[in-house]
Amino acid sequence: MSLDKVCLQDVEEARSRIRNSVKKTPLVPLNIYETDSETKIYLKLENLHPIGSFKLRGACNAVELLPKAKLESGVYTASAGNFSQGLAWNAQRLGVPCQIVVPEHAPKAKLDPTERLGGKVTRVPYDRWWKVIMEHKYDDACGTFIHPVCDSAVIAGNGTIGLEILEDLQEVDSIIVPYGGGGLSSGIALAVKALRPETKVYAVEVDTAAPLSAALAAGKPVPCSYNASFVDGMGSKSVLDEMWPLVSNVLDGSIVVSLEDVANAVRLLAERNHVIAEGAGAAAVAAALKGKVGEGNIVCIVSGGNIDTDVLIKILQGKTP
């Protein structure tokens, strides 16, 4: 299926398909009172999944759709961490082999759980890893490749978050979603806009790697600078060509925040809501607090909570790693 053909029916079918394995996550208010009274910020706590990330959803939908013969030969992916856990968790649940190709800077907080779940981790230089993302294959792996972003089943699985948000908060004005490759933001946007077209869905990026902002300005995917940071779940050197038709159609823009903004948001979530979020998971809150999405009910997707302990300690001490 072409990625821009994913529709509400696919998301609804995904929800039925993964219902027994993936539980609904809570939507709670951000405990902060410094914002305008007309603005209410909510947190969609995807960090509360067993693997600490929303990636459980798309991976579950993708493996459930594989024919039995393909599934038995195993699955593999290329991931900076969270999708690796999502795929490994589902592979372990189904008793099939799983291999993960990761960039060398992938955090220990994401790789250790992947290996505990039985995933075989292969570390490669970032450029080699990015080549796997672009080509959808790694010659030294066995089984079926499941792309962490450019896969219609993964996108539909991610879109189930949008259905849950509308169940809990029908009058949502804006949703802010961390932008890694676009699979999360586009899945949520296509589901929400099919049911409530007036809701705005924004991506958030960090200024050390903001390919969507650059693409929206140029009207097409363009190369951009990429600097690895503690916000490891977001950013790349370019918007994926396969994703551009979809993300450019369903998203209402990109908000770019700084590393300091994100660190402050990680600290705020820990202090006010007792929520542990990784950099990408806190980025939407950082964007909401900048006041660039207008007033009303704003939902921030806390996409994950897998943060290295030493990074978290530095942030809680008031530093920006």
Buried (B, 14 or more C-beta within 10 A) or exposed (E): EEBBEBBBEBBBBBBEBBEEBBEEBEBBEBBBEEBEEEBBBBBBBBBBBBBBBBBBBBBBBBBBBBEEEBBEEBBBBBBBBBBBBBBBBBBBEBEBBBBBBBBEBBBEBBBEBBBEBBBBBBBBEBEBBBBBBBEBEBEEBEBBBBBBBBBBBBBBBBBBBBBBBBEBBEEBBBBBBBBBBBBBBBBBBBBBBBEBEEBBBBBBBBBBBBBBBBBBEEEEBEEBEBEBBBBBBBBBBBBBEBBBEBBBEBBBBBBBBBBEBBBBBBBBBBEEBEBBBBBBBBBBBBBBBBEBBEBBBBBBBBBBBBBBEEBBEBBEEEEBB
